[in-house]
């Protein structure tokens, strides 16, 4: 179970025990920061459920394992990977419901991986609830999310929640050379530090120089915000007044950094070198401001006006105390 999945011994042991017991829960929620490996783990769980090999599961060698891990198994359906807040609509869940009550094509189970469940609309969540309340005997639903508080209590009451931890930057740095061997030590260090240990985000940064720049500027933007430095924030954002794609990348990187911390407190350096704490409510406000800016940027709003307005709203969301 632990191949290609790092530094989550507790989650792995829990899931291995559930798989080995032969009575895997019909609905599991994997909760963790963006890029921590939730989808990777969900796919390995699907392979373990459908595995026909002997011994530890998934064996990785049997036909079902190869099909699941290559994305070609007819009894595994992945839904909801794209889009932002409230982009996971009821139509997708209706398709799941239509499929769920048709028996498996090849395996003993049908597995549905619902990625980024925090993006489900209320209507989509209510439609999902109808399935997981009375699932078919062969149905398994694996949900991923970055923050369970965005899901309805009725959904949470019917899933087994497994926290998925993010590695430390040092742990992330240790595995990057094996996953992406063609980079310099400086690039590995930079990616691991900027991604705050998120292996998925670090890999995305190494694969795309633009993503690495967005991670760097997002970190700087949030540091300046938490230090109350409005004019340097405006100067940083002004570099994106003629780069809409770059600005959208910056917004996504900043959103990922804040959203990944909403279950606790976001820590940021203060002017004197001390650490400043913000509350989850403040973090949610900042995420909302970022998501609104993402929507406007995607609609071709004037970027000079948008970056100025965005900076002002961020500053207002975090008043100096």
C-alpha positions, 0 to 999 in steps of 0.5 A: 500500500505504501509504494509511491506514498510517503510519510503517512504511516498512521493512515496507511496502517488504518487503511491496510487494516480495513482492506485486509479485514474483507469488510471495507467501508462503503464510503471513505473520506481522505482529508488533507492539504492540496498535493499531499497525495490523496488521489494517489492513495485513493487509486491505490485503495481502489487497486487493493479492493479489486486486487486478485493477487496473493499476500499484501494488497495491492500486489501491483502485478495482477491484471486489475492492479495494472488496470486501476493504476494505469487508469483503465479499469472499467469498474473504477470511475474518477470524478470531480478533478477540475474546477474551483469552489462549487464547480462539482455539480449535481449532474456529475453525481447523477451520472455516478448514481446511474452507474452505481446500480449497474453491476461491476463489469469485471471485478467484485466491486465498483469504486468511485473516486470523488476528488475535491469533494469540498467543491461539491454544491449543496445539491450535489452533496444531497444527491450523493447522500442518497447513494451512500445512505443505501449503496449497492453491496458492491459499491465503494465511494472514496472521497477526497477533500482539503477541509471536511468543514465544507461538507454537509454533516449528513455526509460526514456522518456516513463516511469514515474520515482518514486524515492524510498528512503533508510531509515536512519540507525536509521529508519532501526534499528527500524524495524529490530526486527519486521522482524527478531526477533531472533537476539541481539541488537548488531547484529541489530545495526551492520547490520543497520549501515553497510547497511547504512539504506538499510533494504534489505541489513540489512536483508541479513546480519542478515540471513547470517553471511558471508554477515555480514562479507562482509558488514563490510569488504566492509565498511572498504575497502572503508574507507581505499581507501578514506583515501589513506591507500594502505597498510592496504587495501592490508592487508585486501584483503590478508585475501581473497586470499584463499576464493574465495566465500568470496572475491566475497561477499566482491566485491558485498558489496563494489559495492552496497555501491558505486553504491547506491550513484552514483546519488549524491556524496559518502561521506567518512571520511578523515584522519583528521576526515573531510568528503571527497567527490568523484564525480559520475564519480569517483564512476562509475570508482570504480564500473567498477573496482569492476565489472571487478574484479568480472568477473575475480574472477568468472573465477578462476584467481589467487586470490593473483595476483587479489587482488593485482591488484585490490588494485592498480587499486582502488588506481589509480582511486582515486588519492590524491589531 
